[in-house]
Structures are given as C-alpha cells and as structure tokens.
Amino acid sequence: MATTKTTKSTAKKTAKRTAKKAVKRVSKSPAVKRTKPVVKRAKKAASRPATRKATSTNSASRPASASSVDAIALLKQDHREVEQLFKRFEKAGDSAYKEKGRLVASMIEALSRHAAIEEMVFYPAVRREVPRQESSVLEALEEHHVVKWLLSELEGMAPGAERFDAKVSVLMESVRHHVKEEESGLFPKVRAKVGRRELLEIGDALRAAKRRAPTHPHPRAADTPPANLIVGGAVAVMDKALDVGKKTVERVKDEIPSL
C-alpha cells in the first residue's frame, strides 16, 4: 500500500510539472505575446471614447445659432409669429375688447418692424441680386403701403368701435395674401439665385435692422433707400419714446384705476 501511495504522489507531481511547462510554452508563444498589447490597448481605449462621444452628442444637441438662420428663414419666422396673433384674434370673443386691443397692438409693432426691415434690407438686396424680380418687389411695396394705412387707422381706434373688427379682418386678409405671394413666389426665386453665404449675411443685416426699426406704422414715410435709411432711424427713436410714454401711462392706470 505504501508503494501505491508513493507512486500516486509521484504521478501527481509529474503531472503538475508538465502542466506548468505547457503554460509557460503557451505564454511564450508569438501569438500570445502579440495578443497581450492589443488587449491592453483595447482596455485603455474603452475608457476614453465615452468622453468624446458625450462631447459630440452635446454639440449635436445645441440649437443653431442666430447667424445660421438665413434671410428667408428669418422673414418666414416673422410671418408665423404674426399668423399666431391673427389666429388668437379670430378666437377671441366678440366682447373681448381688452384682449383684442392687446393683440392688435402686438400686430402693429410686429408688422411695422417686419415691413421696415424688408424695405431697408431685403428688397434692395433682391433688386440688386435678382433684377428680374423688380416688379414683384414693387408690388410688395404697394402691399406694405396698404397695410401701413390700415395699421395707422387701427392704432387710433378703440377695440369697441363699430368697424374695428372689420378693419382687422381686412388687415389679416391683406397680410395673408402678401405672405402667400412672397413664400410661394418671391422667396423660392431669390433662394435659387442668391448663394447661401449671402443669404446668411442678409439675415444678419435684417437682425441688426430689426433692433432699430420703427415700432409704429408710417405710411407717408419713404419706403426705399436711401431716404428710408435716413428717416428710419429718427422715426424709430420717436417710436421708442412713444412706447415708453404709453407703457408709463398704462402702468399708472393699473395702479390708480380711477384715471
């Protein structure tokens, strides 16, 4: 029995030594040596891309800057904002005089600014870059003229006046017709002829002009350069002073209802 145990022990030791030698041979083989650095590099790389991917995702989720919006997109955005005011007016009740008055005041400011920047920047650029659209621009200027007169009449009219709603309806029809003609006719033709970079530059000029544009209608004022550029600045300053005065009066009325 002792001999049997010794034989078994010796066999086990021999098997262990053989296994160790086999492991060493495998670990020293060229294939394994090449694999180790690859695995190490893979482990290091796995920890790095997460940050880079997150950065790229964040940049993709950022909203487009104002400078990436071209002239036509900016003008269309103005159109959508005015249309929202029209829809809110149409939904207002017959006796909602205060709400209608506020909406019309917003229409007056939005449309006055929009008409001014088109006349100061966009239409002159179209006449210069796309001369075949000269007649379309002239027609658009006449439509602006009609809208300005309607706005000036509404500005001095009480929301409860007999013809207030009728006049707003005519205003909305005129503006919607003008918008349809621009968006289906003039804008596509301008985009086809004017390069992307120049449209972006015109968009920047429109944004800059909007900051100094009149906030009230001036149907008797010049609507083409250079006269409108000279007069527009002075008119805008007067409009801002008028706006400040109106807001002050409204604030005092809210504080002292008896006024």
C-alpha positions as CSV (number, residue, x, y, z in Angstrom):
1,M,0.0,0.0,0.0
2,A,2.9,2.4,0.8
3,T,4.3,1.7,-2.6
4,T,1.0,2.5,-4.2
5,K,0.7,5.9,-2.3
6,T,4.2,6.9,-3.3
7,T,3.5,6.0,-6.9
8,K,0.4,8.2,-6.9
9,S,2.2,11.1,-5.3
10,T,5.0,10.9,-7.8
11,A,2.4,10.8,-10.7
12,K,0.7,14.0,-9.4
13,K,3.9,15.9,-9.0
14,T,4.9,14.9,-12.6
15,A,1.5,16.0,-13.9
16,K,1.8,19.4,-12.2
17,R,5.3,20.0,-13.6
18,T,4.1,19.0,-17.1
19,A,1.2,21.4,-16.9
20,K,3.4,24.3,-15.7
21,K,5.8,23.7,-18.6
22,A,2.8,23.7,-21.0
23,V,1.5,27.0,-19.7
24,K,5.0,28.6,-20.0
25,R,5.3,27.4,-23.6
26,V,1.9,28.8,-24.4
27,S,2.5,32.2,-22.7
28,K,5.9,32.5,-24.6
29,S,4.3,31.7,-28.0
30,P,4.3,34.7,-30.5
31,A,0.5,34.7,-30.8
32,V,0.0,35.2,-27.1
33,K,2.7,37.9,-27.0
34,R,1.0,39.8,-29.8
35,T,-2.4,39.5,-28.1
36,K,-1.4,41.0,-24.8
37,P,-0.6,44.5,-26.0
38,V,-3.7,44.5,-28.1
39,V,-5.8,43.7,-25.1
40,K,-4.1,46.4,-23.1
41,R,-4.7,49.0,-25.8
42,A,-8.4,47.9,-26.1
43,K,-8.8,48.3,-22.3
44,K,-7.3,51.8,-22.4
45,A,-9.3,52.8,-25.5
46,A,-12.6,51.6,-23.9
47,S,-12.2,54.2,-21.1
48,R,-11.6,57.2,-23.4
49,P,-14.3,57.3,-26.2
50,A,-17.1,57.8,-23.6
51,T,-16.0,61.5,-23.1
52,R,-15.5,62.1,-26.8
53,K,-18.9,60.7,-27.7
54,A,-20.6,62.8,-25.0
55,T,-18.9,65.9,-26.4
56,S,-20.0,65.2,-29.9
57,T,-23.6,64.4,-28.7
58,N,-23.7,67.7,-26.7
59,S,-22.6,69.7,-29.8
60,A,-25.2,68.0,-31.9
61,S,-27.9,68.8,-29.4
62,R,-27.1,72.5,-29.3
63,P,-29.6,74.8,-31.0
64,A,-28.5,76.5,-34.2
65,S,-27.1,80.0,-33.6
66,A,-28.9,83.1,-34.8
67,S,-26.2,83.6,-37.5
68,S,-27.1,80.2,-39.1
69,V,-30.6,81.4,-39.9
70,D,-30.7,83.0,-43.3
71,A,-32.7,85.9,-44.5
72,I,-35.6,83.9,-45.9
73,A,-35.9,81.7,-42.9
74,L,-35.9,84.8,-40.6
75,L,-38.7,86.5,-42.6
76,K,-40.8,83.3,-42.6
77,Q,-40.4,83.1,-38.9
78,D,-41.8,86.7,-38.7
79,H,-44.8,85.5,-40.8
80,R,-45.5,82.6,-38.5
81,E,-45.5,84.9,-35.4
82,V,-47.9,87.3,-37.0
83,E,-50.2,84.5,-38.1
84,Q,-50.3,83.3,-34.5
85,L,-51.6,86.8,-33.5
86,F,-54.2,86.6,-36.2
87,K,-55.4,83.2,-35.0
88,R,-55.7,84.4,-31.4
89,F,-57.7,87.4,-32.5
90,E,-60.1,85.2,-34.5
91,K,-60.6,83.0,-31.4
92,A,-61.3,86.0,-29.1
93,G,-64.9,86.6,-28.2
94,D,-66.9,89.5,-29.6
95,S,-66.8,91.4,-26.3
96,A,-63.1,90.6,-25.5
97,Y,-62.2,94.2,-26.2
98,K,-59.1,94.3,-23.9
99,E,-57.7,91.1,-25.3
100,K,-58.3,92.3,-28.9
101,G,-56.7,95.7,-28.2
102,R,-53.6,94.0,-26.9
103,L,-53.4,91.6,-29.9
104,V,-53.8,94.5,-32.4
105,A,-51.1,96.5,-30.5
106,S,-48.8,93.4,-31.0
107,M,-49.7,93.2,-34.6
108,I,-48.9,96.9,-35.2
109,E,-45.4,96.5,-33.7
110,A,-44.6,93.2,-35.4
111,L,-45.8,94.3,-38.8
112,S,-44.2,97.7,-38.6
113,R,-40.8,96.2,-37.8
114,H,-41.2,93.5,-40.4
115,A,-42.1,95.9,-43.2
116,A,-39.3,98.2,-42.2
117,I,-36.5,95.6,-42.3
118,E,-37.8,94.2,-45.7
119,E,-37.8,97.7,-47.1
120,M,-34.4,98.7,-45.7
121,V,-32.5,95.4,-46.3
122,F,-34.3,92.6,-48.1
123,Y,-36.0,94.3,-51.0
124,P,-32.9,96.4,-52.0
125,A,-30.8,93.2,-52.0
126,V,-33.4,91.4,-54.2
127,R,-33.5,94.2,-56.7
128,R,-29.7,94.2,-56.8
129,E,-29.1,90.4,-57.0
130,V,-32.3,89.3,-58.8
131,P,-33.2,92.2,-61.1
132,R,-35.9,90.1,-62.8
133,Q,-37.9,90.2,-59.6
134,E,-38.1,94.1,-59.7
135,S,-41.9,94.0,-60.5
136,S,-42.5,91.6,-57.6
137,V,-40.7,93.9,-55.2
138,L,-42.6,97.0,-56.4
139,E,-45.9,95.1,-55.9
140,A,-44.8,94.1,-52.4
141,L,-44.0,97.7,-51.5
142,E,-47.5,98.7,-52.6
143,E,-49.0,96.0,-50.4
144,H,-46.9,97.3,-47.5
145,H,-48.3,100.7,-48.1
146,V,-51.9,99.5,-47.8
147,V,-51.1,97.5,-44.7
148,K,-49.4,100.6,-43.1
149,W,-52.5,102.7,-43.6
150,L,-54.7,100.0,-42.0
151,L,-52.3,99.8,-39.1
152,S,-52.3,103.6,-38.6
153,E,-56.1,103.7,-38.6
154,L,-56.3,100.8,-36.1
155,E,-53.8,102.4,-33.9
156,G,-56.2,105.3,-33.1
157,M,-59.3,103.2,-33.0
158,A,-60.9,101.8,-29.8
159,P,-61.4,98.0,-29.8
160,G,-65.1,98.5,-29.2
161,A,-65.6,100.7,-32.3
162,E,-68.1,99.5,-34.8
163,R,-65.6,99.0,-37.6
164,F,-62.7,97.7,-35.5
165,D,-63.2,94.0,-36.2
166,A,-64.0,94.6,-39.9
167,K,-60.8,96.6,-40.3
168,V,-58.7,93.9,-38.6
169,S,-60.3,91.3,-40.9
170,V,-59.2,93.4,-44.0
171,L,-55.7,93.7,-42.5
172,M,-55.4,89.9,-42.0
173,E,-56.6,89.2,-45.5
174,S,-54.1,91.7,-46.9
175,V,-51.2,90.3,-44.9
176,R,-52.1,86.7,-45.6
177,H,-52.2,87.4,-49.4
178,H,-48.8,89.2,-49.2
179,V,-47.3,86.3,-47.2
180,K,-48.6,83.7,-49.7
181,E,-47.1,85.6,-52.7
182,E,-43.8,86.0,-51.0
183,E,-43.4,82.5,-49.8
184,S,-44.7,80.7,-52.9
185,G,-43.2,83.1,-55.5
186,L,-40.6,85.6,-54.5
187,F,-38.7,83.6,-51.8
188,P,-38.1,80.5,-53.9
189,K,-36.8,82.6,-56.8
190,V,-34.5,84.5,-54.5
191,R,-33.1,81.4,-52.9
192,A,-32.5,79.9,-56.4
193,K,-30.4,82.9,-57.5
194,V,-28.7,84.1,-54.3
195,G,-26.0,81.9,-52.6
196,R,-26.3,80.5,-49.1
197,R,-23.5,82.7,-47.7
198,E,-25.0,85.9,-49.0
199,L,-28.4,84.9,-47.6
200,L,-26.8,84.4,-44.2
201,E,-25.2,87.9,-44.5
202,I,-28.6,89.4,-45.4
203,G,-30.1,87.6,-42.4
204,D,-27.5,89.2,-40.1
205,A,-28.3,92.6,-41.6
206,L,-32.1,92.0,-41.1
207,R,-31.5,91.2,-37.4
208,A,-29.4,94.3,-36.9
209,A,-32.0,96.4,-38.7
210,K,-34.8,95.0,-36.6
211,R,-33.2,96.4,-33.4
212,R,-33.5,99.9,-34.8
213,A,-36.7,99.5,-36.8
214,P,-39.8,101.7,-36.2
215,T,-42.5,100.1,-34.0
216,H,-45.4,102.1,-35.4
217,P,-46.7,102.5,-39.0
218,H,-45.6,105.5,-41.0
219,P,-47.4,105.2,-44.4
220,R,-46.3,108.7,-45.5
221,A,-42.6,108.0,-44.9
222,A,-40.2,106.9,-47.7
223,D,-40.0,103.1,-48.2
224,T,-36.9,102.8,-50.4
225,P,-33.2,103.7,-49.9
226,P,-31.6,106.0,-49.3
227,A,-34.4,108.1,-47.9
228,N,-35.9,105.3,-45.7
229,L,-32.5,104.6,-44.2
230,I,-32.0,108.2,-43.2
231,V,-35.6,108.8,-41.9
232,G,-36.0,105.3,-40.4
233,G,-33.5,105.8,-37.6
234,A,-35.1,109.1,-36.4
235,V,-38.6,107.7,-36.7
236,A,-37.6,104.6,-34.7
237,V,-36.2,106.8,-31.9
238,M,-39.5,108.7,-31.7
239,D,-41.5,105.4,-31.7
240,K,-39.5,104.1,-28.8
241,A,-40.1,107.3,-26.8
242,L,-43.8,107.0,-27.6
243,D,-43.8,103.4,-26.5
244,V,-42.1,104.3,-23.2
245,G,-44.7,107.0,-22.6
246,K,-47.6,104.7,-23.3
247,K,-46.3,102.0,-21.0
248,T,-45.9,104.5,-18.2
249,V,-49.5,105.7,-18.6
250,E,-50.8,102.2,-18.7
251,R,-48.8,101.3,-15.5
252,V,-50.2,104.4,-13.7
253,K,-53.7,103.5,-14.8
254,D,-53.3,100.0,-13.4
255,E,-52.0,101.4,-10.1
256,I,-54.8,104.1,-10.0
257,P,-57.9,102.6,-11.6
258,S,-59.9,105.8,-11.3
259,L,-57.7,107.5,-14.0
